[in-house]
Amino acid sequence: MTDQMPTPAEYLAQAGFSATTLADLQQKVEEAAAKIRHGLAKAGQQIQGWYNALVKALTEWVNDMWTRIQSFWDSSIQPWIEEVKKIWNLVVELVRKCINDLRNFRANVQLLINIHADMLSWIEVGQVAQQWYQDVERFHIDNGYNMVGLSSSRTWVGPAADSYVSLWPYQVRAGQRLLKLAEQNSANLGHLLTAGAALYVAWGMVFLQLLAILATDIVLGRWLPGSRGGGGGGGPIPDAIEGLSSDGIAAAKRGSSAGAGDVRTLMRLLATVAVARVVVQKVDEQTAAAMQTLVANRDGMGSGDRNWPNPLAVKEFMHPTIDPNGRVRIVAGRYT
Amino acid sequence: MGGRTSGAISYSLAEIRAAAGMWHRVSPQLTQIDAMVQGMSVRSAAASTDLFPSSIVKYAAIVANFDASCQEGAAITDAIGDTLDTAVLVYSHSEQAAKAAAGRLAQKIRDLGRLP
């Protein structure tokens, strides 16, 4: 006997479903399937919409963040990096200059000594210049050359005398200019001397500190073997320490006695040197600017003058001339 | 003052001579100042150091300018004195001496053009 599986239609017929009922059932199943497909399609569309919205939101957020990061980079990080680079370059330059200061120690100290000598000389030059212009001025005032023409009590009047009276004051102004230059030079050299001396005093303090550390080393390392004093460091090193070789203990004893306090002091002094070096540079720049003003100072001089007012180059100033008859005459002003 | 008058001009030889003497007296003092400045030593020491690079360059320019001022000042003030001396000779009618003085003065004024 052979058992055969009934077809769905046979099975349904055996179960008592009529063909009509079966067709209804098939239609309902198809309708349900269609609804499910429709629902799935709608759900898919919904999910696609959510996905698109999410992608869009994420893209906008990433773009926004990127813009913010870019902006933060441009406005904060980049300038900060530039500043750090500048500071680093300044530090490198500063260290280079400090090394140069030590390398050129003798020449620099000689320069400071010469600056001091020149400063004193300019004071002396200023005194002589002051004496000079005061002598010239006093002579002319005492002898009536401060008054023009007939208003003067002196005997010498006329065009030549007037031209002379008009132009001698410029000689006094030239003397005053010498005094001013001397005073300014003395002051400027004083600024340079102060800054330079401060720099080498700072270096001197560093060397004194190094000498103090060296002396401590010598005293504590040789005269008091086994001790390790110093300003704020460790205590004495015993001759034997468990777990350390004798070579290691000997090496520790040979090490510097400088404690943390000594090192801190040294670092502070080095920082002072750095500050003094910056001051030297600033004073140099400012003094150079002040000196530029001095170089350009042409007080009391005309465009035809070079370094001193020259009345002899002024055609109205009194001067001898030989007339057609071969006689020497003194002419001035409009009689020229 | 014992002066003389010639037209609109009056003069006293003593007055003009005193002024000339004053210029001849003060002129060497400018040379003396110049010598003091030339004896200064910062410029020579500055060549081997870079402690104050900008200032030293400007300082050298100032000192050179000061030197030139003193040299020109000494020459010009001396020539002013010579001009007054010549005027004294002219006013005192010393023709030959005045001509010689005028020639020397003209040469001095030409030399001023060649000063530093």
Interface residues (C-beta under 8 A of the other chain):
Chain A: N100 D101 N104 A107 N108 Q110 L111 L112 N114 I115 A117 D118 S121 W122 E124 V125 V128 A129 Q131 W132 D135 V136 F139 H140 N143 Y145 R154 T155 W156 V157 G158 P159 A160 A161 Y164 W168 Q171 A174 G175 R177 L178 L181 N185 N188 L189 L192 G196 V280 V283 D284 E285 T287 A288 M291 Q292 L294 V295 R306 N307 W308 P309 N310 P311 L312 A313 M318 H319 P320 T321 I322 R327 V328 R329 I330
Chain B: M1 G2 G3 A8 I9 S10 Y11 S12 E15 I16 A18 A19 M22 V26 Q29 L30 Q32 I33 M36 V37 G39 M40 S41 V42 S44 A45 A46 S48 T49 D50 L51 F52 P53 S54 S55 V57 K58 Y59 A61 I62 V63 N65 F66 A68 S69 C70 Q71 E72 G73 I76 T77 A79 I80 T83 L84 T86 A87 L89 V90 Y91 E95 A98 K99 A101 A102 L105 I109 L112 L115 P116
